[in-house]
Amino acid sequence: LPFLASYGAEMDGASIDVDALFSGVEAFLSSRRVEFDINEDSITYYATSISKHEEGLLIKIEHEHLPLVHSDLDRVGFVEGRLNDDRSALSVILQMWGSEHRRFLERLVEFTTA
């Protein structure tokens, strides 16, 4: 049932190309003119760290009043999402790079770089 995918189904062992995800995020940030530091395994900017992880890309953000709710991290392509109750810290593994994931990251970029 396709509609169930919106509830954060597991990847079921699907192959995740971490390097392709990393390149996609790098290109996305560059296109938004975000100033970031990069090495072969991680990207950092402002309060955000994006690093290669065996299951995808680990995104960590520490910033007051993040514009998210827990259900934002329970979608397909995100695993192990954690959002502090006071919304001051986020940790999630990104496993896919589609329009929903770009919008998620774009929201965070706009918020943390404003």
Secondary structure, DSSP 8 states (H G I E B T S, - for coil): -GGGGGGT---TT----HHHHHHHHHHHHHHTT---EE-SSEEEETTEEEEEETTEEEEEEE-TT-S--GGGGSSTTEEEEEE-TTS-EEEEEE---SHHHHHHHHHHHHHHH-
